[in-house]
Amino acid sequence: MKIVVFNLGCKVNKYESDSIARSLREKGYDVACELEKADIYILNTCAVTNEAERKSRQCVTRCLKLNPDAKVIVTGCASQANGAQFEDKKGVTFVSGVAGKSRIADELEKAGVFIDPLPTVYEEMKTPLVERTRAYVKVQDGCDNFCSYCLIPYLRGRSRSRDLNEVIKECESLVHDTGEIVLTGIDLSSYGKNTGDSLADLIEKLSGTDCRIRLGSLEQGVIDKEFLGATQKLRKFCPQFHLSLQSGSDAVLKKMNRHYTTAQYLEKVNAIREIYPDANITTDLICGFPTETDENFEETKEFIKKVGFGQVHVFGYSARKGTVAAKYRLLPPETVAERCEQAQEIALKLHRNYLSSMLGKELEVLFEEEQEGYIAGYSREYIRVYAKGAKAGEIRRVKAAELFRDGILTKISED
């Protein structure tokens, strides 16, 4: 029997999807992770925006076009938000939410809508199928931040952390199977909040790991002397810091219920650059938040220039029913679109500025795939790198020669 486990959404979802896939493969099923003809489709859905939820619904139709007789199982955040939106869709036999994903491999014959209560403790899952070049390791779930625009705390539950020893054990098991380990969580910065540990403790315990270690999205509050000191002890730390920003206006940050000011954020950026001068500091930015005035948006544009981000992921505000911000009056769609366009233009310039600053420097690159005559991969700083003469799956030191496509063209250094 052929089963497709298809992931929509974040890296945490990806980890969970790959774990489900492994459980199924160990039971003897033929398993794939991309949409193709199959007997059963398991969709791990997303609901971070209205668009993500819409794509989750559309995915059911895409599956049935591949096999009209297939069974579709829906799980994840979109079904947690509203299981009924999948209940009457043709082909859908079983709908579950965020909890109990580890049981799905044993529940293929289950029928109906079963949305369990949100977990209050961390739910262990089987170690996922490992990609050749990069492995995600989930260490935390849930969120206590309750940003006014975000539905995730209501869908994922409160913050809960994985046992530190279990994380270490999984990372050690991956060293010989992958080139890079990425620690991830819904709110990675809160790791250890309910166990007496901290993210710095976890990083320090991984100091002997002979594998590149990259961190997922972080909150600025986690950046302190202890945390940065722990990263310095890692043998192969990747100096990319994805620091969530969302707005460069203090007034908007307050309405978003983000618990910092732009001055505090910049202080953390400077602390990083004191230790890692070439660090790639990346972020997310929401344009068109309901209370964002023209003046606020100008402040945001100036602030992201001041920080000098290596990359900015720009999103238009998406109202999510059930959040505080959903009660605010929306800005006109054309205003949101125009602000996104302006922010994207600045983001592109900042990206090119960062890439230009790295020209002539030596980069350590994990090559991953062939792309139009080149082998492409990522440096420790998460710069997209293109070269000739390398092989997918290997790590090489290369010299950044010139800007190329969405990254840098390199020359392979002599070993």
BELVENGI-V816494 format. One record per pair of residues at least 24 apart in sequence whose ideal C-beta (glycine too) atoms are under 7 Angstrom apart, sorted by the first residue. I is the first residue (numbers start at 1). J is the second residue. If there is no record, write none. Layout:
i | j
I | J
I | J
This chain:
i | j
1 | 29
1 | 30
1 | 39
1 | 40
2 | 30
2 | 38
2 | 39
3 | 29
3 | 31
3 | 38
3 | 39
3 | 40
3 | 42
4 | 32
4 | 35
4 | 36
4 | 38
4 | 41
5 | 31
5 | 33
5 | 42
6 | 33
6 | 35
6 | 41
6 | 43
6 | 59
7 | 44
8 | 43
8 | 44
8 | 45
8 | 46
8 | 52
8 | 55
8 | 56
8 | 59
9 | 46
9 | 48
9 | 52
9 | 77
10 | 46
11 | 136
11 | 182
11 | 184
11 | 216
12 | 138
12 | 141
12 | 184
12 | 185
12 | 186
13 | 44
13 | 46
13 | 76
14 | 136
15 | 128
15 | 136
15 | 138
15 | 184
16 | 44
16 | 101
16 | 125
17 | 44
18 | 128
18 | 129
19 | 125
19 | 126
19 | 128
20 | 101
20 | 104
20 | 105
21 | 129
22 | 126
22 | 127
22 | 128
22 | 129
23 | 105
23 | 126
24 | 105
27 | 105
35 | 62
35 | 63
35 | 66
36 | 66
37 | 66
37 | 67
38 | 67
38 | 70
39 | 70
40 | 70
40 | 71
40 | 73
40 | 108
41 | 70
41 | 72
41 | 73
42 | 73
42 | 75
42 | 104
43 | 72
43 | 74
44 | 75
44 | 76
45 | 74
45 | 75
45 | 76
45 | 77
45 | 78
45 | 79
46 | 76
46 | 77
46 | 78
47 | 77
47 | 78
47 | 81
47 | 151
47 | 155
48 | 152
49 | 318
50 | 318
51 | 318
53 | 78
53 | 81
57 | 85
60 | 86
60 | 89
60 | 91
60 | 92
64 | 90
64 | 91
73 | 104
75 | 101
75 | 104
77 | 155
80 | 115
80 | 155
81 | 151
81 | 155
83 | 113
83 | 115
87 | 113
98 | 155
98 | 156
101 | 125
102 | 126
118 | 157
119 | 157
119 | 160
120 | 157
120 | 160
121 | 160
122 | 160
122 | 161
122 | 162
124 | 166
127 | 170
127 | 173
130 | 174
130 | 177
130 | 178
131 | 178
132 | 393
133 | 178
133 | 179
133 | 180
133 | 366
133 | 368
133 | 393
134 | 178
134 | 179
134 | 180
134 | 182
135 | 174
135 | 178
135 | 181
136 | 182
136 | 184
137 | 167
137 | 170
137 | 171
137 | 181
137 | 182
137 | 183
137 | 184
138 | 162
138 | 184
138 | 185
139 | 167
139 | 183
139 | 185
139 | 191
139 | 202
140 | 185
140 | 186
140 | 187
140 | 188
140 | 190
140 | 191
141 | 185
141 | 186
142 | 186
143 | 186
143 | 187
144 | 190
145 | 187
146 | 257
147 | 256
147 | 257
147 | 258
148 | 255
148 | 256
148 | 257
148 | 323
148 | 324
148 | 325
149 | 256
149 | 286
149 | 289
149 | 317
149 | 320
149 | 323
149 | 325
150 | 323
151 | 320
151 | 322
151 | 323
152 | 186
154 | 322
156 | 186
159 | 187
159 | 190
159 | 193
159 | 194
160 | 194
161 | 191
161 | 192
161 | 193
161 | 194
161 | 195
161 | 197
164 | 197
164 | 201
164 | 202
164 | 205
167 | 202
168 | 205
168 | 206
171 | 206
171 | 209
172 | 209
174 | 211
175 | 209
175 | 210
175 | 211
178 | 211
179 | 212
179 | 366
179 | 393
179 | 395
180 | 211
180 | 212
180 | 214
180 | 366
181 | 211
181 | 212
181 | 213
182 | 214
182 | 216
183 | 213
183 | 215
183 | 216
184 | 216
185 | 216
188 | 215
188 | 216
188 | 217
188 | 218
189 | 218
189 | 219
189 | 221
189 | 222
199 | 227
200 | 226
200 | 227
200 | 230
203 | 230
203 | 231
203 | 234
204 | 230
204 | 233
206 | 234
207 | 233
207 | 234
207 | 235
208 | 235
209 | 235
210 | 235
211 | 236
212 | 236
212 | 238
212 | 366
212 | 380
213 | 237
213 | 238
214 | 238
214 | 240
216 | 242
217 | 242
217 | 244
218 | 242
218 | 243
218 | 244
219 | 244
220 | 260
220 | 264
220 | 265
220 | 268
221 | 260
223 | 268
223 | 271
223 | 272
228 | 271
228 | 272
228 | 275
232 | 275
238 | 380
238 | 382
239 | 276
239 | 278
239 | 279
239 | 380
239 | 381
240 | 279
240 | 280
240 | 282
240 | 381
240 | 382
241 | 272
241 | 279
241 | 281
242 | 282
242 | 283
243 | 268
243 | 281
243 | 283
244 | 283
244 | 284
245 | 283
245 | 284
245 | 285
246 | 284
246 | 285
246 | 286
247 | 286
247 | 289
247 | 300
248 | 299
248 | 300
248 | 303
248 | 304
249 | 292
249 | 296
249 | 299
249 | 300
251 | 296
252 | 289
252 | 291
252 | 292
252 | 296
255 | 289
255 | 291
256 | 289
262 | 303
266 | 307
269 | 307
278 | 358
278 | 381
279 | 381
280 | 310
280 | 354
280 | 381
280 | 382
280 | 383
281 | 307
281 | 309
281 | 310
282 | 309
282 | 310
282 | 311
283 | 309
283 | 312
284 | 313
284 | 315
285 | 312
285 | 313
285 | 314
285 | 315
285 | 343
286 | 315
286 | 317
287 | 314
287 | 316
287 | 317
287 | 336
287 | 339
287 | 340
287 | 343
288 | 316
288 | 317
288 | 331
288 | 335
288 | 336
288 | 339
289 | 317
290 | 317
290 | 325
290 | 328
290 | 329
290 | 330
290 | 331
291 | 328
292 | 331
297 | 339
301 | 342
301 | 343
301 | 346
304 | 346
304 | 350
305 | 346
308 | 350
308 | 353
309 | 350
310 | 351
310 | 354
311 | 351
312 | 343
312 | 347
312 | 350
314 | 340
314 | 343
314 | 344
314 | 347
316 | 340
352 | 403
355 | 383
355 | 403
355 | 407
355 | 408
356 | 403
358 | 383
358 | 400
358 | 408
359 | 400
359 | 402
360 | 400
361 | 400
362 | 397
362 | 399
362 | 413
363 | 398
363 | 400
363 | 410
364 | 395
364 | 397
365 | 395
365 | 396
365 | 398
366 | 395
367 | 391
367 | 392
367 | 393
367 | 394
367 | 396
368 | 392
383 | 407
383 | 408
385 | 410
386 | 410
387 | 412
